[in-house]
Amino acid sequence: MRPRAIKILCWVMGFFLPLYGFSHHGFYVGGLMGFGSVDYSNYSFPTQRRSTLIKDAGFAPAIQMGYDFTRITALEFGAIYFRKVVFYHLTPQNNARFKNNVAYLVSKINFLHHATMHFFVKGGLGYVVRNAVIVDCAAVVSGGGILRPIYGAGVHWQLATHWDLEMTWLQAAKQVTTQLPFSNFLGLGVHYDF
């Protein structure tokens, strides 16, 4: 076999076969910064009041803490703070602002391990917290907590013994009955392994 072919074969085997360089087990905490979006553009207003412009995307921080049971499985709790959704000119005097944040509990499955990186998928339950918007004694947006499935994927790099870099995408499913749209988050952050 030629030296170049041997190098390519070693790289492919090293990438796709599990190597045990990443072997952390235990608790971790971290934070992410990224872009969050909840699409209210097709919102059907239940009253005569209508918004001429809706702002529902922008910077979103997130926190996470979890426990790695093995190099393949983990359990994670987190929260995403989306920017407040704004219905502009809902009344002549003011704009309507309301929160649409997500707390979640997911299981995390890691795969395609390399010495210092791996890919992962997440799935579990999200709790979307939304406050009500009342105009002319009528609820334009219903408030409360709404349980929704949440899922996502990403890639994880081990930077040092206790420090990791993670890029993740998460989406909380929509609910038609409450006109709750998909809640999307794409972020990059670090976490510390204890």
C-alpha positions in Angstrom: 0.0 0.0 0.0 1.2 3.5 -0.7 2.1 5.8 2.2 -0.6 8.3 1.3 -3.3 5.6 1.1 -2.1 4.3 4.5 -2.4 7.8 6.0 -5.9 8.3 4.6 -7.0 4.8 5.8 -5.6 5.6 9.3 -7.5 8.9 9.4 -10.8 7.4 8.3 -10.4 4.6 10.9 -9.5 7.1 13.5 -12.4 9.2 12.8 -15.1 6.6 12.5 -14.0 4.0 15.0 -14.5 5.0 18.7 -11.3 6.1 20.3 -11.1 6.5 24.0 -9.4 9.9 24.3 -12.7 11.5 25.3 -13.7 9.6 28.4 -15.2 12.1 30.8 -17.8 10.9 33.2 -19.6 13.2 35.7 -21.2 16.6 36.0 -20.7 19.6 33.7 -22.0 23.1 33.6 -21.9 25.6 30.7 -23.2 28.5 28.8 -23.9 29.3 25.2 -24.5 32.4 23.1 -26.3 32.3 19.8 -29.3 33.1 17.8 -32.9 32.4 18.8 -36.0 32.6 16.7 -39.7 32.1 17.4 -41.7 32.7 14.2 -44.9 34.6 15.0 -45.3 35.9 11.4 -48.4 33.7 10.7 -50.0 34.5 14.1 -53.8 34.8 13.8 -54.9 37.6 16.1 -58.1 36.7 18.0 -59.2 40.4 18.5 -59.6 43.4 16.2 -56.1 44.6 17.1 -53.4 43.7 14.6 -49.7 44.2 14.6 -48.1 45.9 11.7 -44.6 44.5 12.5 -43.4 41.6 14.5 -39.9 41.2 15.9 -39.3 37.6 17.1 -35.6 36.8 16.5 -32.2 37.8 17.8 -29.5 37.2 20.3 -30.2 34.4 22.8 -28.1 33.2 25.8 -28.5 29.7 27.2 -27.2 27.8 30.2 -26.9 24.0 30.6 -25.9 21.5 33.3 -25.8 17.8 32.9 -24.2 14.5 33.8 -22.2 12.2 31.5 -23.1 8.6 32.4 -20.8 7.1 29.8 -19.0 8.4 26.8 -22.2 7.7 24.8 -25.0 8.8 27.1 -25.8 11.9 29.2 -28.7 13.7 30.8 -28.9 17.5 30.5 -31.0 20.3 31.9 -30.9 23.7 30.3 -32.7 27.0 29.7 -32.8 29.4 26.7 -33.6 33.0 27.2 -35.1 34.2 23.9 -35.4 37.9 23.2 -38.8 39.3 24.0 -41.3 39.0 21.1 -42.6 42.4 20.1 -45.9 43.1 18.4 -45.4 46.6 17.2 -48.3 49.1 17.1 -50.8 46.6 18.6 -52.4 49.7 20.1 -51.9 53.2 19.0 -50.2 54.0 22.4 -47.7 51.1 22.7 -46.2 47.9 21.5 -46.9 44.5 23.1 -43.8 42.7 24.5 -43.9 39.2 25.9 -41.4 36.4 26.8 -41.2 33.1 25.1 -38.4 31.2 27.0 -37.7 27.5 27.1 -36.4 25.3 29.9 -35.7 21.7 29.0 -34.6 18.2 30.2 -33.1 16.0 27.5 -31.1 12.8 27.0 -28.0 13.2 24.9 -26.5 10.5 22.7 -23.0 10.9 21.5 -21.7 9.2 18.3 -18.9 9.2 15.7 -16.2 9.7 18.4 -12.8 11.0 17.6 -10.0 11.5 20.1 -11.2 15.0 21.0 -14.6 15.5 19.4 -17.9 13.8 18.7 -21.3 14.5 17.3 -24.5 14.3 19.4 -28.3 14.3 19.2 -30.6 15.4 22.0 -34.2 14.7 22.7 -36.6 15.2 25.6 -39.2 17.5 27.1 -39.3 21.3 26.9 -41.3 23.8 29.0 -42.1 26.9 27.1 -42.9 29.9 29.3 -45.0 32.6 27.7 -46.7 35.5 29.3 -50.1 36.8 28.2 -50.8 40.0 26.3 -54.1 41.6 27.2 -55.6 44.3 25.0 -59.0 45.9 25.5 -59.8 43.3 28.2 -59.1 40.4 25.8 -56.1 38.0 25.6 -54.3 38.6 22.3 -51.6 36.1 23.4 -52.4 33.4 25.9 -49.9 33.0 28.7 -48.7 30.1 30.8 -46.4 27.2 30.6 -46.6 24.7 27.7 -45.0 21.3 27.6 -43.5 20.5 24.2 -41.1 17.9 22.8 -37.6 19.3 22.2 -34.9 17.9 20.0 -31.6 18.9 18.5 -28.1 18.0 17.4 -24.6 19.4 17.5 -20.9 18.8 17.7 -18.6 18.8 20.8 -14.8 19.4 21.0 -12.7 18.7 24.1 -10.4 21.8 24.4 -8.5 20.8 27.6 -8.8 18.4 30.5 -11.9 20.2 32.0 -13.0 22.5 29.2 -15.2 21.7 26.2 -16.5 23.7 23.2 -20.0 22.9 21.9 -22.1 24.0 19.0 -25.7 23.0 19.3 -29.1 23.5 17.6 -32.3 22.9 19.6 -35.9 23.2 18.5 -39.1 23.1 20.7 -42.1 21.8 18.8 -45.0 24.1 17.9 -48.5 23.7 19.3 -51.3 24.7 17.0 -54.1 25.1 19.6 -52.2 27.8 21.5 -50.6 29.3 18.3 -47.2 28.5 19.8 -44.6 28.5 17.0 -41.4 26.5 16.8 -38.7 27.8 19.2 -35.3 27.5 17.5 -31.9 28.1 19.0 -28.4 27.8 17.5 -25.5 28.5 19.8 -21.9 28.2 20.5 -20.4 27.9 24.0 -18.2 26.3 26.5 -18.7 24.0 29.5 -16.6 22.9 32.4 -16.4 19.2 33.3 -16.0 18.5 37.1 
